[in-house]
Amino acid sequence: MSEDTEPLVRRAAKRLRGWGGVAAMAVACGLTASLTLLPLAREGSDAAAAPGPGTGAGAGSGVGVGAQVKADTCRNPEASLTPSTEDGLSVRAIKERGKLIVGVDQSSYRWGYRNPEKGVLEGFDIALARAVAKGVLGDENAVVFRAIPTNQRIAALDSGKVDLVVRTMTINCKRIEQVAFSTAYFQAGQQVLAPKRSDITGYDSSLRGKRVCTAEGSTAHEALEENSFGAVFKDEGDGTKDDRDLLTVPNQLDCLARLQLGEVDAVVTDNALAAGQAAQDPAVELKGEPFTKEYYGVAAKLGNDDLVRRVNHVLVGYRQGPWQAAYRQWLEKDLPGISGPPAPLYK
């Protein structure tokens, strides 16, 4: 633990008393993890031994099932390339390396988090990443997990640090110009998380004058930029050396810690993530209804079309049973009533 981190965690532990006991302390530890984020985390062996991912573009082709959507429109940004098992440059580079490198979260309960008892990464996104590794390399354990903050997901792909990002990443018109997405594997929506005792009622005028926390680079932050209802949601010096990372933070879980410390009044985030946070802490709850409809996709570097097609091929089979098993194991308790994954859309 760094010298700068230790006082913050000590202060958090002191002020978190009465906020859910062990669960609250786990959140404080999660804040520490985000502040001292491991650049590389692979279970079972020395992560540094794996070379970086390839950056070549492939030209795989194939025929898939699902609705066909024109590529020259953004009315359906979740439309992706048709599935294929043909190897292009990026897939061949992964096979030569023998490992798939995936950017994930390590602090989002039920999605991508480090099990404190087992010391391994678990969750819905982790299960999907392993399924992709099996589809590409024939072994679900042939995967290197790199923990990356919310605001570094695109940068990690651009720099070649990871082959894929599987980290509750929403597909939208802006992002499809920056990364290449698979077909959607989950539907979520933005919602407000606040203490049960709060007078905040949802994404509405009750946010006026309230301090609202979001993750940098998130769709929640973009939503507040469009309509904040008078909420205070930007730090002075955002994106500079003077940025306090109080209202806009690198990792979404940091917002829950800020909320528990009384430094913010509410959090806006995906309801899928917020449900997991509410499960961790009985003192908070989702307020109002989801005010957007969003789809999560697996992200690859622009141009790595053969890898995107291979991921889409894996998802075809994943939707036929493994998706439902992962949902029952990781999400059903906190997000009940979801009958299945979104239907794929293809260009």
Secondary structure as UniProt FT lines:
FT   TURN            3..4
FT   HELIX           5..15
FT   TURN            16..18
FT   HELIX           22..35
FT   TURN            43..44
FT   HELIX           47..49
FT   STRAND          67..68
FT   TURN            71..72
FT   TURN            77..78
FT   HELIX           89..97
FT   STRAND          100..104
FT   STRAND          107..108
FT   TURN            109..111
FT   STRAND          112..114
FT   TURN            116..118
FT   STRAND          121..122
FT   HELIX           124..137
FT   TURN            140..141
FT   STRAND          143..147
FT   HELIX           150..152
FT   HELIX           153..158
FT   TURN            159..160
FT   STRAND          164..165
FT   TURN            173..174
FT   HELIX           175..177
FT   STRAND          179..188
FT   STRAND          190..195
FT   TURN            196..197
FT   HELIX           205..207
FT   TURN            208..209
FT   STRAND          211..215
FT   TURN            216..217
FT   HELIX           219..226
FT   TURN            229..230
FT   TURN            236..239
FT   TURN            241..242
FT   STRAND          248..249
FT   HELIX           252..260
FT   TURN            261..262
FT   STRAND          266..270
FT   HELIX           271..280
FT   TURN            282..283
FT   STRAND          284..287
FT   STRAND          294..301
FT   TURN            302..303
FT   HELIX           305..318
FT   TURN            319..321
FT   HELIX           322..330
FT   TURN            331..334
FT   TURN            336..337
FT   STRAND          345..346
//
